Amino acid sequence: MTFPGLDRIEALARNLDGWQRQLADRMAELEQASAEGVSDSGLVRVTAAADGKIVSAELNARAMRLDSYSLAEEFTAAANRAQEAAAARVRELVTEVIGEPGGGPRQPDGHDGH
């Protein structure tokens, strides 16, 4: 005797291992991910980690000619862009694993299960 839905449950169980491997790969990728942000003038470049932490900043030598207020604005703009880019990368990696909101998890082979 077969039970309705049993095939679906078995298929989900088989895919679970693939999803776990894919999630582990993406988590490792997230730990290493970073993103850059550059000020409008290009004089300040900031790198942010996936969690938004600022990990480095580079100032072009010409940035030292700016007054402190302008330099602070340049740094703030570059830092915000780096953090926004890092957050976008996190969203992208998470979407690759779990799919679009409300769309269910993606299959390990890249199909969305529909």
C-alpha angles and dihedrals in degrees: 000000000000125000121223111250094019091111089053092051091049091050091050091050091051091049093049092078091051092049092049091051091047091049092049090050092049092046090054089048090050092053089057097038122113136161137206132229125193128198120241092258092047090233096114126050121183130186121207128192122231090268091055096255112145107240101175144001130198125198122198110228089245089062088073088069090065121096115250094258093053092044091051090050091050092049093046092051093049092046093049091050092049092050092047091050091048091050090049090052091051090050090049093051093045091049089052089059105036102023129227118331108280091009098097128233121320118245115250088246090060098259118124098230096248 
